[in-house]
Amino acid sequence: MKRFLTAASLIVAVFAIVVATVGALDLGAAPAVAAPACRCPLIVDQVICSNGKTYINQCFANCAHAKDCVRIGP
């Protein structure tokens, strides 16, 4: 029983570290990704918005509540 509790504690600790790491990621200049609740097509038509971030398309920008977006490229 003690081994089971030790293994379970280890799993919970690793999960907590993964969640904390993913939450702290800063993608820098990489295109931002929408929140999981938002469903956008994976069509590359990049936009840059007033927050200085680049999004893969207008749908992702809308999901992130970005404002004043301008299309990048042709």
Backbone atoms as SQL, in Angstrom:
CREATE TABLE atoms (id INTEGER PRIMARY KEY, chain TEXT, resi INTEGER, resn TEXT, atom TEXT, x REAL, y REAL, z REAL);
INSERT INTO atoms VALUES
  (1, 'A', 1, 'MET', 'N', 0.819, -1.190, 0.000),
  (2, 'A', 1, 'MET', 'CA', 0.000, 0.000, 0.000),
  (3, 'A', 1, 'MET', 'C', 0.872, 1.267, 0.000),
  (4, 'A', 2, 'LYS', 'N', 1.984, 1.193, 0.738),
  (5, 'A', 2, 'LYS', 'CA', 2.863, 2.363, 0.813),
  (6, 'A', 2, 'LYS', 'C', 3.477, 2.671, -0.557),
  (7, 'A', 3, 'ARG', 'N', 3.812, 1.637, -1.333),
  (8, 'A', 3, 'ARG', 'CA', 4.366, 1.864, -2.674),
  (9, 'A', 3, 'ARG', 'C', 3.339, 2.526, -3.582),
  (10, 'A', 4, 'PHE', 'N', 2.086, 2.104, -3.450),
  (11, 'A', 4, 'PHE', 'CA', 1.027, 2.706, -4.249),
  (12, 'A', 4, 'PHE', 'C', 0.886, 4.189, -3.934),
  (13, 'A', 5, 'LEU', 'N', 0.899, 4.548, -2.657),
  (14, 'A', 5, 'LEU', 'CA', 0.784, 5.952, -2.270),
  (15, 'A', 5, 'LEU', 'C', 1.978, 6.753, -2.760),
  (16, 'A', 6, 'THR', 'N', 3.168, 6.179, -2.707),
  (17, 'A', 6, 'THR', 'CA', 4.360, 6.869, -3.194),
  (18, 'A', 6, 'THR', 'C', 4.264, 7.092, -4.703),
  (19, 'A', 7, 'ALA', 'N', 3.838, 6.084, -5.439),
  (20, 'A', 7, 'ALA', 'CA', 3.689, 6.221, -6.889),
  (21, 'A', 7, 'ALA', 'C', 2.607, 7.248, -7.222),
  (22, 'A', 8, 'ALA', 'N', 1.506, 7.210, -6.501),
  (23, 'A', 8, 'ALA', 'CA', 0.426, 8.171, -6.744),
  (24, 'A', 8, 'ALA', 'C', 0.891, 9.588, -6.434),
  (25, 'A', 9, 'SER', 'N', 1.640, 9.756, -5.370),
  (26, 'A', 9, 'SER', 'CA', 2.165, 11.076, -5.018),
  (27, 'A', 9, 'SER', 'C', 3.104, 11.597, -6.098),
  (28, 'A', 10, 'LEU', 'N', 3.923, 10.706, -6.646),
  (29, 'A', 10, 'LEU', 'CA', 4.848, 11.084, -7.710),
  (30, 'A', 10, 'LEU', 'C', 4.086, 11.512, -8.958),
  (31, 'A', 11, 'ILE', 'N', 3.050, 10.774, -9.306),
  (32, 'A', 11, 'ILE', 'CA', 2.242, 11.115, -10.477),
  (33, 'A', 11, 'ILE', 'C', 1.583, 12.473, -10.294),
  (34, 'A', 12, 'VAL', 'N', 1.037, 12.724, -9.119),
  (35, 'A', 12, 'VAL', 'CA', 0.395, 14.018, -8.849),
  (36, 'A', 12, 'VAL', 'C', 1.426, 15.142, -8.916),
  (37, 'A', 13, 'ALA', 'N', 2.617, 14.924, -8.384),
  (38, 'A', 13, 'ALA', 'CA', 3.659, 15.950, -8.409),
  (39, 'A', 13, 'ALA', 'C', 4.092, 16.255, -9.846),
  (40, 'A', 14, 'VAL', 'N', 4.281, 15.217, -10.657),
  (41, 'A', 14, 'VAL', 'CA', 4.676, 15.425, -12.056),
  (42, 'A', 14, 'VAL', 'C', 3.582, 16.171, -12.804),
  (43, 'A', 15, 'PHE', 'N', 2.334, 15.797, -12.582),
  (44, 'A', 15, 'PHE', 'CA', 1.215, 16.477, -13.226),
  (45, 'A', 15, 'PHE', 'C', 1.195, 17.959, -12.851),
  (46, 'A', 16, 'ALA', 'N', 1.408, 18.270, -11.579),
  (47, 'A', 16, 'ALA', 'CA', 1.424, 19.664, -11.128),
  (48, 'A', 16, 'ALA', 'C', 2.549, 20.449, -11.797),
  (49, 'A', 17, 'ILE', 'N', 3.707, 19.820, -11.969),
  (50, 'A', 17, 'ILE', 'CA', 4.832, 20.489, -12.626),
  (51, 'A', 17, 'ILE', 'C', 4.513, 20.751, -14.094),
  (52, 'A', 18, 'VAL', 'N', 3.916, 19.784, -14.764),
  (53, 'A', 18, 'VAL', 'CA', 3.557, 19.952, -16.181),
  (54, 'A', 18, 'VAL', 'C', 2.547, 21.076, -16.337),
  (55, 'A', 19, 'VAL', 'N', 1.536, 21.099, -15.500),
  (56, 'A', 19, 'VAL', 'CA', 0.512, 22.153, -15.574),
  (57, 'A', 19, 'VAL', 'C', 1.137, 23.519, -15.324),
  (58, 'A', 20, 'ALA', 'N', 2.002, 23.625, -14.340),
  (59, 'A', 20, 'ALA', 'CA', 2.653, 24.903, -14.042),
  (60, 'A', 20, 'ALA', 'C', 3.557, 25.344, -15.188),
  (61, 'A', 21, 'THR', 'N', 4.268, 24.404, -15.808),
  (62, 'A', 21, 'THR', 'CA', 5.169, 24.737, -16.907),
  (63, 'A', 21, 'THR', 'C', 4.396, 25.198, -18.130),
  (64, 'A', 22, 'VAL', 'N', 3.339, 24.496, -18.472),
  (65, 'A', 22, 'VAL', 'CA', 2.540, 24.868, -19.639),
  (66, 'A', 22, 'VAL', 'C', 1.903, 26.237, -19.416),
  (67, 'A', 23, 'GLY', 'N', 1.453, 26.512, -18.224),
  (68, 'A', 23, 'GLY', 'CA', 0.849, 27.809, -17.920),
  (69, 'A', 23, 'GLY', 'C', 1.838, 28.954, -17.986),
  (70, 'A', 24, 'ALA', 'N', 3.125, 28.670, -17.776),
  (71, 'A', 24, 'ALA', 'CA', 4.137, 29.718, -17.745),
  (72, 'A', 24, 'ALA', 'C', 4.854, 29.902, -19.081),
  (73, 'A', 25, 'LEU', 'N', 4.486, 29.152, -20.104),
  (74, 'A', 25, 'LEU', 'CA', 5.165, 29.262, -21.392),
  (75, 'A', 25, 'LEU', 'C', 4.948, 30.637, -22.014),
  (76, 'A', 26, 'ASP', 'N', 5.998, 31.195, -22.544),
  (77, 'A', 26, 'ASP', 'CA', 5.927, 32.451, -23.279),
  (78, 'A', 26, 'ASP', 'C', 6.438, 32.148, -24.679),
  (79, 'A', 27, 'LEU', 'N', 5.550, 32.198, -25.638),
  (80, 'A', 27, 'LEU', 'CA', 5.919, 31.821, -26.996),
  (81, 'A', 27, 'LEU', 'C', 6.621, 32.929, -27.756),
  (82, 'A', 28, 'GLY', 'N', 6.774, 34.079, -27.140),
  (83, 'A', 28, 'GLY', 'CA', 7.477, 35.185, -27.778),
  (84, 'A', 28, 'GLY', 'C', 6.834, 35.596, -29.083),
  (85, 'A', 29, 'ALA', 'N', 7.596, 35.569, -30.166),
  (86, 'A', 29, 'ALA', 'CA', 7.108, 36.025, -31.461),
  (87, 'A', 29, 'ALA', 'C', 6.338, 34.950, -32.223),
  (88, 'A', 30, 'ALA', 'N', 6.234, 33.764, -31.646),
  (89, 'A', 30, 'ALA', 'CA', 5.504, 32.693, -32.326),
  (90, 'A', 30, 'ALA', 'C', 4.020, 33.059, -32.401),
  (91, 'A', 31, 'PRO', 'N', 3.336, 32.633, -33.435),
  (92, 'A', 31, 'PRO', 'CA', 1.910, 32.920, -33.519),
  (93, 'A', 31, 'PRO', 'C', 1.163, 32.397, -32.303),
  (94, 'A', 32, 'ALA', 'N', 0.278, 33.211, -31.785),
  (95, 'A', 32, 'ALA', 'CA', -0.488, 32.829, -30.605),
  (96, 'A', 32, 'ALA', 'C', -1.532, 31.779, -30.975),
  (97, 'A', 33, 'VAL', 'N', -1.880, 30.980, -30.006),
  (98, 'A', 33, 'VAL', 'CA', -2.859, 29.922, -30.208),
  (99, 'A', 33, 'VAL', 'C', -4.109, 30.263, -29.406),
  (100, 'A', 34, 'ALA', 'N', -5.261, 29.982, -29.968),
  (101, 'A', 34, 'ALA', 'CA', -6.521, 30.300, -29.299),
  (102, 'A', 34, 'ALA', 'C', -6.755, 29.396, -28.103),
  (103, 'A', 35, 'ALA', 'N', -7.640, 29.840, -27.226),
  (104, 'A', 35, 'ALA', 'CA', -8.039, 29.052, -26.070),
  (105, 'A', 35, 'ALA', 'C', -8.717, 27.769, -26.532),
  (106, 'A', 36, 'PRO', 'N', -8.618, 26.702, -25.743),
  (107, 'A', 36, 'PRO', 'CA', -9.202, 25.420, -26.149),
  (108, 'A', 36, 'PRO', 'C', -10.693, 25.480, -26.484),
  (109, 'A', 37, 'ALA', 'N', -11.447, 26.385, -25.874),
  (110, 'A', 37, 'ALA', 'CA', -12.881, 26.470, -26.127),
  (111, 'A', 37, 'ALA', 'C', -13.184, 27.031, -27.518),
  (112, 'A', 38, 'CYS', 'N', -12.226, 27.657, -28.128),
  (113, 'A', 38, 'CYS', 'CA', -12.407, 28.274, -29.437),
  (114, 'A', 38, 'CYS', 'C', -12.044, 27.267, -30.531),
  (115, 'A', 39, 'ARG', 'N', -12.869, 27.186, -31.558),
  (116, 'A', 39, 'ARG', 'CA', -12.602, 26.254, -32.658),
  (117, 'A', 39, 'ARG', 'C', -12.405, 27.054, -33.937),
  (118, 'A', 40, 'CYS', 'N', -11.177, 27.041, -34.426),
  (119, 'A', 40, 'CYS', 'CA', -10.840, 27.805, -35.626),
  (120, 'A', 40, 'CYS', 'C', -10.241, 26.881, -36.677),
  (121, 'A', 41, 'PRO', 'N', -10.425, 27.233, -37.952),
  (122, 'A', 41, 'PRO', 'CA', -9.798, 26.435, -39.006),
  (123, 'A', 41, 'PRO', 'C', -8.282, 26.657, -38.994),
  (124, 'A', 42, 'LEU', 'N', -7.548, 25.637, -39.350),
  (125, 'A', 42, 'LEU', 'CA', -6.091, 25.744, -39.392),
  (126, 'A', 42, 'LEU', 'C', -5.647, 26.224, -40.763),
  (127, 'A', 43, 'ILE', 'N', -6.133, 27.399, -41.125),
  (128, 'A', 43, 'ILE', 'CA', -5.788, 28.038, -42.386),
  (129, 'A', 43, 'ILE', 'C', -4.831, 29.182, -42.060),
  (130, 'A', 44, 'VAL', 'N', -3.676, 29.180, -42.699),
  (131, 'A', 44, 'VAL', 'CA', -2.687, 30.216, -42.431),
  (132, 'A', 44, 'VAL', 'C', -3.029, 31.461, -43.248),
  (133, 'A', 45, 'ASP', 'N', -3.445, 32.485, -42.544),
  (134, 'A', 45, 'ASP', 'CA', -3.754, 33.803, -43.117),
  (135, 'A', 45, 'ASP', 'C', -3.451, 34.797, -42.005),
  (136, 'A', 46, 'GLN', 'N', -2.166, 34.917, -41.657),
  (137, 'A', 46, 'GLN', 'CA', -1.731, 35.614, -40.454),
  (138, 'A', 46, 'GLN', 'C', -2.191, 37.058, -40.365),
  (139, 'A', 47, 'VAL', 'N', -2.468, 37.460, -39.116),
  (140, 'A', 47, 'VAL', 'CA', -2.808, 38.836, -38.799),
  (141, 'A', 47, 'VAL', 'C', -1.953, 39.275, -37.620),
  (142, 'A', 48, 'ILE', 'N', -1.660, 40.560, -37.560),
  (143, 'A', 48, 'ILE', 'CA', -0.980, 41.130, -36.407),
  (144, 'A', 48, 'ILE', 'C', -1.940, 42.138, -35.794),
  (145, 'A', 49, 'CYS', 'N', -1.999, 42.156, -34.478),
  (146, 'A', 49, 'CYS', 'CA', -3.000, 42.971, -33.790),
  (147, 'A', 49, 'CYS', 'C', -2.334, 44.029, -32.920),
  (148, 'A', 50, 'SER', 'N', -3.153, 44.918, -32.383),
  (149, 'A', 50, 'SER', 'CA', -2.641, 46.040, -31.609),
  (150, 'A', 50, 'SER', 'C', -1.904, 45.611, -30.341),
  (151, 'A', 51, 'ASN', 'N', -2.095, 44.371, -29.891),
  (152, 'A', 51, 'ASN', 'CA', -1.365, 43.882, -28.721),
  (153, 'A', 51, 'ASN', 'C', 0.050, 43.432, -29.080),
  (154, 'A', 52, 'GLY', 'N', 0.415, 43.537, -30.380),
  (155, 'A', 52, 'GLY', 'CA', 1.752, 43.178, -30.835),
  (156, 'A', 52, 'GLY', 'C', 1.931, 41.705, -31.145),
  (157, 'A', 53, 'LYS', 'N', 0.874, 40.913, -30.997),
  (158, 'A', 53, 'LYS', 'CA', 0.967, 39.475, -31.253),
  (159, 'A', 53, 'LYS', 'C', 0.495, 39.149, -32.655),
  (160, 'A', 54, 'THR', 'N', 1.099, 38.091, -33.204),
  (161, 'A', 54, 'THR', 'CA', 0.719, 37.585, -34.516),
  (162, 'A', 54, 'THR', 'C', -0.100, 36.327, -34.312),
  (163, 'A', 55, 'TYR', 'N', -1.220, 36.237, -35.026),
  (164, 'A', 55, 'TYR', 'CA', -2.109, 35.080, -34.922),
  (165, 'A', 55, 'TYR', 'C', -2.169, 34.388, -36.278),
  (166, 'A', 56, 'ILE', 'N', -2.440, 33.087, -36.263),
  (167, 'A', 56, 'ILE', 'CA', -2.452, 32.294, -37.484),
  (168, 'A', 56, 'ILE', 'C', -3.541, 32.762, -38.441),
  (169, 'A', 57, 'ASN', 'N', -4.666, 33.229, -37.919),
  (170, 'A', 57, 'ASN', 'CA', -5.728, 33.816, -38.749),
  (171, 'A', 57, 'ASN', 'C', -6.644, 34.657, -37.875),
  (172, 'A', 58, 'GLN', 'N', -7.602, 35.337, -38.469),
  (173, 'A', 58, 'GLN', 'CA', -8.470, 36.258, -37.743),
  (174, 'A', 58, 'GLN', 'C', -9.309, 35.539, -36.691),
  (175, 'A', 59, 'CYS', 'N', -9.685, 34.302, -36.947),
  (176, 'A', 59, 'CYS', 'CA', -10.475, 33.541, -35.983),
  (177, 'A', 59, 'CYS', 'C', -9.717, 33.381, -34.659),
  (178, 'A', 60, 'PHE', 'N', -8.427, 33.019, -34.742),
  (179, 'A', 60, 'PHE', 'CA', -7.620, 32.873, -33.535),
  (180, 'A', 60, 'PHE', 'C', -7.479, 34.213, -32.822),
  (181, 'A', 61, 'ALA', 'N', -7.344, 35.287, -33.561),
  (182, 'A', 61, 'ALA', 'CA', -7.258, 36.622, -32.962),
  (183, 'A', 61, 'ALA', 'C', -8.561, 36.971, -32.249),
  (184, 'A', 62, 'ASN', 'N', -9.669, 36.671, -32.877),
  (185, 'A', 62, 'ASN', 'CA', -10.967, 36.943, -32.250),
  (186, 'A', 62, 'ASN', 'C', -11.123, 36.157, -30.961),
  (187, 'A', 63, 'CYS', 'N', -10.691, 34.912, -30.962),
  (188, 'A', 63, 'CYS', 'CA', -10.796, 34.072, -29.760),
  (189, 'A', 63, 'CYS', 'C', -9.943, 34.617, -28.612),
  (190, 'A', 64, 'ALA', 'N', -8.849, 35.280, -28.964),
  (191, 'A', 64, 'ALA', 'CA', -7.971, 35.871, -27.961),
  (192, 'A', 64, 'ALA', 'C', -8.402, 37.294, -27.607),
  (193, 'A', 65, 'HIS', 'N', -9.525, 37.733, -28.169),
  (194, 'A', 65, 'HIS', 'CA', -10.064, 39.079, -27.940),
  (195, 'A', 65, 'HIS', 'C', -9.089, 40.176, -28.366),
  (196, 'A', 66, 'ALA', 'N', -8.309, 39.898, -29.400),
  (197, 'A', 66, 'ALA', 'CA', -7.359, 40.877, -29.921),
  (198, 'A', 66, 'ALA', 'C', -8.115, 41.921, -30.743),
  (199, 'A', 67, 'LYS', 'N', -7.611, 43.133, -30.725),
  (200, 'A', 67, 'LYS', 'CA', -8.263, 44.256, -31.413),
  (201, 'A', 67, 'LYS', 'C', -7.374, 44.827, -32.505),
  (202, 'A', 68, 'ASP', 'N', -8.003, 45.532, -33.430),
  (203, 'A', 68, 'ASP', 'CA', -7.311, 46.256, -34.502),
  (204, 'A', 68, 'ASP', 'C', -6.291, 45.380, -35.233),
  (205, 'A', 69, 'CYS', 'N', -6.756, 44.272, -35.772),
  (206, 'A', 69, 'CYS', 'CA', -5.874, 43.325, -36.456),
  (207, 'A', 69, 'CYS', 'C', -5.748, 43.685, -37.935),
  (208, 'A', 70, 'VAL', 'N', -4.556, 43.478, -38.474),
  (209, 'A', 70, 'VAL', 'CA', -4.264, 43.758, -39.867),
  (210, 'A', 70, 'VAL', 'C', -3.658, 42.498, -40.484),
  (211, 'A', 71, 'ARG', 'N', -4.129, 42.143, -41.656),
  (212, 'A', 71, 'ARG', 'CA', -3.629, 40.960, -42.350),
  (213, 'A', 71, 'ARG', 'C', -2.185, 41.164, -42.762),
  (214, 'A', 72, 'ILE', 'N', -1.374, 40.100, -42.634),
  (215, 'A', 72, 'ILE', 'CA', 0.045, 40.130, -43.002),
  (216, 'A', 72, 'ILE', 'C', 0.199, 39.371, -44.319),
  (217, 'A', 73, 'GLY', 'N', 0.995, 39.894, -45.204),
  (218, 'A', 73, 'GLY', 'CA', 1.315, 39.176, -46.430),
  (219, 'A', 73, 'GLY', 'C', 0.353, 39.451, -47.564),
  (220, 'A', 74, 'PRO', 'N', 0.464, 38.603, -48.595),
  (221, 'A', 74, 'PRO', 'CA', -0.297, 38.848, -49.832),
  (222, 'A', 74, 'PRO', 'C', -1.787, 38.640, -49.686);
